[in-house]
Amino acid sequence: MEITNKNLCSNELRKIALLMTKASDLGMDISGYGVADVNQYSGNTYLWLEDYPFTLFITLGDDSIWANWSSPMNGEEHEIEVYEATNLDRLEKWANDLYELDYAQEEARQ
């Protein structure tokens, strides 16, 4: 996992640390390929790991952690807040269910 932006402010680095801690608490392997950075358009701080079908992020306004799934078919995005009771299995099921629905809808269009 790499931090791509070398010009992050201390608050952005703190948010990356929160995301890495949450990923570790969920049981995610953060040693593989991934990126932690700040989205220059939204201001969201994010942690994307290649081995997982979702991205963890924190918005500009607070420290709540969210998961984002983006459709590979049309770019549509879905978000879910990651609470203390949220576990990795639930997040993966959520993202995989969205993928299956997206794929079925794309197949129906053809």
C-alpha positions in Angstrom: 0.0 0.0 0.0 1.4 3.4 -0.9 0.6 7.0 0.0 0.8 8.7 -3.4 0.5 12.3 -2.4 3.6 13.6 -0.6 2.0 17.0 0.1 -0.7 15.8 2.6 -1.5 18.0 5.5 -1.4 16.6 9.1 -5.3 16.3 9.2 -5.2 14.2 5.9 -2.4 12.0 7.3 -4.4 11.6 10.5 -7.4 10.5 8.4 -5.3 8.0 6.5 -4.2 6.6 9.9 -7.8 6.2 10.9 -8.6 4.4 7.7 -5.7 2.1 8.0 -6.7 1.3 11.6 -10.3 0.6 10.6 -9.1 -1.6 7.8 -6.9 -3.5 10.2 -9.7 -3.8 12.8 -12.0 -5.2 10.0 -9.4 -7.9 9.3 -8.4 -6.4 5.9 -4.9 -7.2 4.7 -3.3 -3.8 4.1 0.1 -5.2 3.0 -1.0 -5.8 -0.6 -1.3 -3.3 -3.5 -3.3 -0.2 -2.6 -3.4 3.6 -2.4 -4.2 6.1 0.3 -4.7 9.6 -0.8 -7.1 12.6 -0.9 -9.5 13.0 -3.8 -8.7 16.4 -5.2 -12.3 17.0 -6.3 -14.3 15.9 -3.3 -11.7 16.4 -0.5 -12.4 12.8 0.7 -9.5 10.9 2.1 -9.6 7.3 0.9 -7.9 3.9 1.2 -8.3 1.7 -1.9 -7.0 -1.9 -1.6 -6.8 -4.1 -4.7 -8.0 -7.2 -2.9 -11.3 -5.7 -1.8 -14.4 -4.7 -3.8 -14.9 -1.4 -2.0 -12.9 1.7 -1.0 -12.9 3.1 2.5 -13.1 6.9 2.8 -13.6 9.8 5.2 -15.4 12.9 4.1 -13.9 16.4 4.4 -16.4 17.4 7.1 -15.9 14.8 9.8 -14.2 11.5 10.8 -17.0 9.1 9.9 -15.8 6.2 7.9 -17.7 5.1 4.8 -17.3 2.4 2.2 -17.8 3.2 -1.5 -18.6 0.8 -4.3 -18.3 2.0 -7.9 -19.9 0.2 -10.8 -17.3 -1.0 -13.4 -20.2 -0.9 -16.0 -21.4 2.7 -15.7 -19.5 4.4 -12.9 -22.5 4.6 -10.6 -21.5 4.8 -6.9 -23.0 3.5 -3.7 -22.0 4.3 -0.2 -22.6 2.8 3.2 -21.4 4.1 6.6 -19.0 1.8 8.4 -20.1 1.5 12.1 -18.4 -0.2 15.0 -20.6 -3.2 14.5 -19.8 -3.5 10.7 -17.6 -6.4 9.8 -15.6 -7.3 6.7 -18.0 -10.1 5.6 -20.9 -7.7 5.6 -19.0 -5.1 3.6 -17.8 -7.7 1.0 -21.3 -9.1 0.7 -22.7 -5.6 0.2 -20.2 -4.8 -2.5 -20.6 -8.2 -4.2 -24.4 -8.0 -4.2 -24.2 -4.6 -5.9 -21.8 -6.0 -8.5 -24.2 -9.0 -9.2 -27.2 -6.6 -9.5 -25.2 -4.3 -11.8 -24.0 -7.2 -13.9 -27.6 -8.6 -14.2 -28.9 -5.2 -15.2 -26.2 -4.8 -17.9 -27.0 -8.2 -19.2 -30.7 -7.4 -19.4 -29.9 -4.3 -21.5 -28.0 -6.3 -24.2 
